[in-house]
Amino acid sequence: MNKYDVIVVGAGPAGSASAKLLAASGVSVLMLDAEAFPRRKPCGESLNPGAVAAIGRITGHLQAEEAFDFPHSLVQGWRVISGRTSLEAAYPGGQYGAGCSREQLDQWLAGQACRAGAVFEQRTRVERLIWEGERVAGVIARSPEGRPMSLRASMVAGSDGLRSVVARNAKVNRYGPLRKAAFTTRLNGVRGLNGRVELFTAGDGKVIGLAPIGGGLANMTVALGSTEAAALAGKDRSGYVLKEARAVPELLERLRDAEVEGDVLACGPFDRPVVPHDIPGMVLLGDAAGYYDPLTGQGIYRALRSAELAAPAIVEALQRRSTEPISRYNRTRHEEFAPGTRIQHVIERISRQPLLWRAALRFIGTSSLLTNKLAEVVGDCPKEANTCIPVMKSP
Ligand SMILES: Cc1cc2nc3c(=O)[nH]c(=O)nc-3n(C[C@H](O)[C@H](O)[C@H](O)COP(=O)(O)OP(=O)(O)OC[C@H]3O[C@@H](n4cnc5c(N)ncnc54)[C@H](O)[C@@H]3O)c2cc1C
């Protein structure tokens, strides 16, 4: 008999949220992560209102005092700047997102999973799946001491991110075009941060994102073409990101006293489509289930939402010994995310054509209806405003 019902591979938002929901439903869960927590993750570190609301639902911290008891900033909306054109939007209905460090958020979420009863093994890298015919029956992982381990379970949940070993081993993901790479870092001493995510877009694909993450820090992420990024290999990344940002007229003054804190993380490319699949014993969540581009900042929401959709399906699949609930989950997830992904494609393509991009920003800015709608869609704003938003203690 298997020791665990489910092995969750990867303890990012998708993994921890699903482990928490499964363990709370009485499922025995082993969650594995290759890294030692807390660990950094290349990310703009802004949760949109949909993600904040999902955390409230998943952790049950609708009113709880301990929710978000680490440094964070509330985010009321966003601003996109391209040359002299800018578009600003507030999330509708007073909804808000949050900025916070990923190591603290992910550690906190993993803690929620453990408190619900999941077992969490860190520094344990999954190398491949165990197959029994067409069925996934577990994983081969490497222990922190480097020992290979064969771990079996009725279900393997692949939530191991953009470069998912689970999806790759099941041959369901592929590489999209090498469009972009990004450098992400933290800055102290940034002036003029006021509760919004700012995107400075050159219109040629280069984007500088700035977001307050609490504790006096801002996340700065510079996205650029893959070739340009590759040319920076071995060079001074801290110097590069600051130089790029200070080349934007508005940022020159605001970053005058800014300093890079910690390492500059590089990552990319991002386009990782996953083909439709139904593989007994395996389910994919979060980025592992498919990813396109970070520009609209919806990845954490999708990771959490996929966990919310997958967890009941996994419970039902285990109870009924049937693959049908997982097929249904795959369809539901696709139907729910596909319209947003199409919008992401349109935004990302237009953002690479300066004249069209600025014209689009100006056009949307002429109508508060259009601006609000865009804020609502990109913010994955819940329909019932504010009903599920967790209390966020001032740090
Ligand atoms: C540059 C950039 C900026 C972004 N900015 C934002 C933003 O501002 N807002 C937003 O909402 N989204 C943003 N995103 C997207 C967001 O980071 C992801 O969508 C989100 O982290 C996905 O969560 P996940 O749980 O699916 O995967 P991840 O958060 O990537 O977690 C995967 C986990 O799996 C572990 N793992 C990987 N391989 C193995 C293995 N073989 N064995 C065991 N463990 C393994 C990793 O260590 C990691 O802990 C950004 C992404 C990028 C690249």
The ligand as a Tripos MOL2 file, in Angstrom:
@<TRIPOS>MOLECULE
LIG
   53    58     1     0     0
SMALL
NO_CHARGES

@<TRIPOS>ATOM
      1 C1          9.8620   37.5380  -14.3890 C.3       1 LIG1
      2 C2          8.5450   37.0730  -13.8330 C.ar      1 LIG1
      3 C3          7.7340   37.9790  -13.1790 C.ar      1 LIG1
      4 C4          6.5000   37.5550  -12.6750 C.ar      1 LIG1
      5 N1          5.7380   38.4420  -11.9880 N.ar      1 LIG1
      6 C5          4.5370   38.0660  -11.4910 C.ar      1 LIG1
      7 C6          3.7510   38.9450  -10.7090 C.ar      1 LIG1
      8 O1          4.1380   40.0730  -10.4130 O.2       1 LIG1
      9 N2          2.5370   38.4950  -10.2740 N.ar      1 LIG1
     10 C7          2.0840   37.2460  -10.5530 C.ar      1 LIG1
     11 O2          0.9560   36.8960  -10.1440 O.2       1 LIG1
     12 N3          2.8280   36.3680  -11.2470 N.ar      1 LIG1
     13 C8          4.0470   36.7330  -11.7040 C.ar      1 LIG1
     14 N4          4.8310   35.8380  -12.3710 N.ar      1 LIG1
     15 C9          4.3530   34.4570  -12.5190 C.3       1 LIG1
     16 C10         4.4650   33.6770  -11.2040 C.3       1 LIG1
     17 O3          5.7640   33.8070  -10.6690 O.3       1 LIG1
     18 C11         4.1480   32.1970  -11.4660 C.3       1 LIG1
     19 O4          3.0330   32.0960  -12.3080 O.3       1 LIG1
     20 C12         3.8710   31.4650  -10.1430 C.3       1 LIG1
     21 O5          5.0080   31.4740   -9.3170 O.3       1 LIG1
     22 C13         3.4700   30.0230  -10.4590 C.3       1 LIG1
     23 O6          3.3740   29.2970   -9.2790 O.3       1 LIG1
     24 P1          3.6220   27.7210   -9.2820 P.3       1 LIG1
     25 O7          3.3070   27.2640   -7.9140 O.co2     1 LIG1
     26 O8          2.9320   27.1190  -10.4350 O.co2     1 LIG1
     27 O9          5.1800   27.5510   -9.5950 O.3       1 LIG1
     28 P2          6.4620   28.1450   -8.8580 P.3       1 LIG1
     29 O10         6.1180   29.3180   -8.0450 O.co2     1 LIG1
     30 O11         7.4870   28.2940   -9.9230 O.co2     1 LIG1
     31 O12         6.9060   26.9880   -7.8820 O.3       1 LIG1
     32 C14         7.4370   25.7940   -8.3660 C.3       1 LIG1
     33 C15         8.1960   25.0970   -7.2570 C.3       1 LIG1
     34 O13         8.6070   23.8220   -7.7550 O.3       1 LIG1
     35 C16         9.9300   23.5460   -7.3090 C.3       1 LIG1
     36 N5         10.5150   22.6000   -8.2560 N.ar      1 LIG1
     37 C17        10.8680   22.8130   -9.5380 C.ar      1 LIG1
     38 N6         11.3500   21.6960  -10.0820 N.ar      1 LIG1
     39 C18        11.3140   20.7450   -9.1180 C.ar      1 LIG1
     40 C19        11.6860   19.3790   -9.0650 C.ar      1 LIG1
     41 N7         12.1990   18.7450  -10.1310 N.pl3     1 LIG1
     42 N8         11.5160   18.6930   -7.9120 N.ar      1 LIG1
     43 C20        10.9840   19.3010   -6.8120 C.ar      1 LIG1
     44 N9         10.6230   20.6000   -6.8130 N.ar      1 LIG1
     45 C21        10.7790   21.3090   -7.9480 C.ar      1 LIG1
     46 C22        10.6000   24.9130   -7.3100 C.3       1 LIG1
     47 O14        11.7120   24.9230   -6.4230 O.3       1 LIG1
     48 C23         9.4640   25.8230   -6.8350 C.3       1 LIG1
     49 O15         9.4820   25.9880   -5.4390 O.3       1 LIG1
     50 C24         6.0730   36.2160  -12.8630 C.ar      1 LIG1
     51 C25         6.8850   35.3040  -13.5080 C.ar      1 LIG1
     52 C26         8.1180   35.7130  -13.9840 C.ar      1 LIG1
     53 C27         8.9900   34.7130  -14.6660 C.3       1 LIG1
@<TRIPOS>BOND
     1     1     2 1
     2     2     3 ar
     3     2    52 ar
     4     3     4 ar
     5     4     5 ar
     6     4    50 ar
     7     5     6 ar
     8     6     7 ar
     9     6    13 1
    10     7     8 2
    11     7     9 ar
    12     9    10 ar
    13    10    11 2
    14    10    12 ar
    15    12    13 ar
    16    13    14 ar
    17    14    15 1
    18    14    50 ar
    19    15    16 1
    20    16    17 1
    21    16    18 1
    22    18    19 1
    23    18    20 1
    24    20    21 1
    25    20    22 1
    26    22    23 1
    27    23    24 1
    28    24    25 2
    29    24    26 1
    30    24    27 1
    31    27    28 1
    32    28    29 2
    33    28    30 1
    34    28    31 1
    35    31    32 1
    36    32    33 1
    37    33    34 1
    38    33    48 1
    39    34    35 1
    40    35    36 1
    41    35    46 1
    42    36    37 ar
    43    36    45 ar
    44    37    38 ar
    45    38    39 ar
    46    39    40 ar
    47    39    45 ar
    48    40    41 1
    49    40    42 ar
    50    42    43 ar
    51    43    44 ar
    52    44    45 ar
    53    46    47 1
    54    46    48 1
    55    48    49 1
    56    50    51 ar
    57    51    52 ar
    58    52    53 1
@<TRIPOS>SUBSTRUCTURE
     1 LIG1         1 GROUP 0 **** ****
